[in-house]
Amino acid sequence: MDDYYRVNALGTTCVLAGFSEFPSDRAISIFSKYLIDFDETASRFRSDSELMTIFNGSRRSDIKVSPLLFDAITAAMFGAGMSNGYVDPTVARSLVALGYDRDFRLISQKGSREASIRVVLPKGYSRVRLNSEQKTISVAEGVTFDLGATGKAFLADRIKTAIEAELEEAVLVNLGGDISASTLDNGKYWTINITDDCSLDPWASGLSIGICGGGITTSSTTTRKWTAGGREIHHIIDPFNGTPAETEFYAVTALAGSALDANIATTGTLAMGKSGREWLARLRLPAMARGARGDFYFGGWLANIGKRRSG
């Protein structure tokens, strides 16, 4: 796909694609502004972000936040509820204790962090209260947020909707593998490459599929991993023990009506470990899970999508 605008932001590769033509200048402007606003609002790696300024571990009662942060935390709480608590946005301190304490690009993946790892249980999403009418948030002492699980998917949906509403322009937004695409008609489709190496390289070997719109995401334990305390660690946390989830699969891809819904399915499956497969099957979403014992398919993936390999 050559008709796209690409930039590094939010610690990952972010892409805005047009259908059969390059995105308009105005679409790129909207895309870029949302990326900047979200980084300033919801990054846990910026001490001056709204998220870190307000939710720094202190108890907060009915605190007013920006609409963007309120909506992002609302999306994260929705993910926690839908996944029975496994996609928990309060795992920030667990990640920090395991060494994920800065933008991932700054973390060595070659074992330079020799300090022993610590296990810190998250306070849990039940310690967070949202007031939708007043747009306020209350948290218990010790609650800190990491919106990495759902944040990019939420933002991809938000950007796509904003561009459609203002410009009536069909776009595909890909934020680090969380994809939200405008619905196309007349048999048109977006081509998506689900790479074998879980990279964001559109030309890498993988599974090439077509979608007419909606959300598709891939979550994996292979692209964000590091070494600490003599062991390899990945970023998907089991919130019930504060450690990296013992996953059956190393990557899960799912399709849904939105990137957020797809991401909750993929992240939740990995976070649940051995029980993730059964939960994913109950969702009935088209999905593919890859593991040491091969590929597994759910929700009519084979019937509707197939297994054609590219590269």
BELZIUR-V258670 format. One record per residue. N is the residue number from 0. OMEGA is omega in whole degrees, -180 to 180 (NA if undefined). NEAR is the number of other ideal C-beta (glycine too) atoms within 10 Angstrom. Layout:
n=(N;N)
omega=(OMEGA;OMEGA)
near=(NEAR;NEAR)
This chain:
n=(0;1;2;3;4;5;6;7;8;9;10;11;12;13;14;15;16;17;18;19;20;21;22;23;24;25;26;27;28;29;30;31;32;33;34;35;36;37;38;39;40;41;42;43;44;45;46;47;48;49;50;51;52;53;54;55;56;57;58;59;60;61;62;63;64;65;66;67;68;69;70;71;72;73;74;75;76;77;78;79;80;81;82;83;84;85;86;87;88;89;90;91;92;93;94;95;96;97;98;99;100;101;102;103;104;105;106;107;108;109;110;111;112;113;114;115;116;117;118;119;120;121;122;123;124;125;126;127;128;129;130;131;132;133;134;135;136;137;138;139;140;141;142;143;144;145;146;147;148;149;150;151;152;153;154;155;156;157;158;159;160;161;162;163;164;165;166;167;168;169;170;171;172;173;174;175;176;177;178;179;180;181;182;183;184;185;186;187;188;189;190;191;192;193;194;195;196;197;198;199;200;201;202;203;204;205;206;207;208;209;210;211;212;213;214;215;216;217;218;219;220;221;222;223;224;225;226;227;228;229;230;231;232;233;234;235;236;237;238;239;240;241;242;243;244;245;246;247;248;249;250;251;252;253;254;255;256;257;258;259;260;261;262;263;264;265;266;267;268;269;270;271;272;273;274;275;276;277;278;279;280;281;282;283;284;285;286;287;288;289;290;291;292;293;294;295;296;297;298;299;300;301;302;303;304;305;306;307;308;309;310)
omega=(-178;-173;-177;174;-173;179;174;-179;178;179;-177;176;-178;-174;170;-177;170;179;179;176;-178;178;-180;178;-180;177;178;179;178;179;-177;-179;178;179;179;-178;-178;178;180;-176;-164;179;174;179;177;-179;-179;179;179;-179;-175;179;-176;-173;-176;-179;178;176;179;180;176;180;180;179;179;178;-179;180;179;-179;179;178;175;178;179;179;175;178;179;-180;-178;-176;-180;176;-176;175;-170;-178;-178;-177;-175;-178;175;180;178;-179;180;176;180;-173;-180;176;-171;180;-178;180;177;175;-177;173;-178;179;-174;-179;178;178;176;176;178;178;175;178;177;-175;178;179;-180;178;178;173;-174;-179;-178;-178;179;-178;175;178;177;176;177;-178;169;-173;163;-178;-178;-177;-175;-170;-177;178;175;-177;178;177;-178;-180;180;-179;-180;180;178;-176;-176;-171;-174;-177;179;-179;170;180;179;179;178;180;173;-170;173;-172;175;179;179;179;178;175;179;-180;173;177;-179;176;176;-169;179;-177;180;178;178;178;-177;-178;180;177;-180;-179;-179;-180;176;176;180;179;179;-176;173;180;171;173;-179;177;-173;-172;177;178;-177;-179;176;180;178;179;178;-174;173;-166;-179;-170;167;-174;-179;173;175;-179;177;-178;176;-169;172;-177;174;177;177;176;179;175;178;-180;179;176;180;-180;179;-179;177;179;-176;180;179;180;180;-178;-178;179;-175;180;-177;-178;-179;179;180;179;-180;180;179;175;172;-175;176;179;-177;-179;-178;-178;176;-179;178;-173;-174;170;179;180;-177;-177;-173;-173;178;-174;-176;-180;177;176;NA)
near=(16;6;13;15;17;12;13;10;17;21;18;19;17;25;20;27;24;20;17;8;10;14;25;15;9;12;23;17;12;22;23;16;12;21;20;11;15;24;16;15;19;26;20;22;18;15;9;8;18;18;25;18;10;17;23;12;14;12;12;19;10;10;13;11;19;16;9;18;22;18;15;25;25;16;24;27;21;17;28;24;13;16;23;12;18;26;31;27;26;26;29;26;21;25;22;16;17;25;18;25;15;12;14;16;8;9;18;11;12;7;13;10;18;9;8;8;17;14;10;17;16;25;22;17;22;13;15;22;14;15;13;8;6;10;15;16;24;15;22;16;10;15;24;22;28;25;23;26;28;27;29;29;31;29;29;31;25;20;25;26;14;17;26;15;10;11;14;8;18;23;26;26;30;27;29;22;26;28;28;30;24;21;13;16;8;5;7;13;13;23;13;21;19;19;20;15;13;20;17;19;11;18;11;15;14;19;20;14;23;12;19;14;18;19;26;27;29;23;31;24;20;12;19;20;17;20;18;21;14;9;11;12;20;19;22;26;26;19;23;16;13;18;17;23;23;11;23;19;23;17;24;29;25;28;23;22;14;19;30;27;21;30;32;30;29;32;26;26;31;28;27;25;18;10;13;24;18;10;16;24;15;10;18;10;21;22;25;24;25;20;14;7;8;7;14;17;14;21;21;12;21;13;9;10;20;11;11;8;10;15;11)
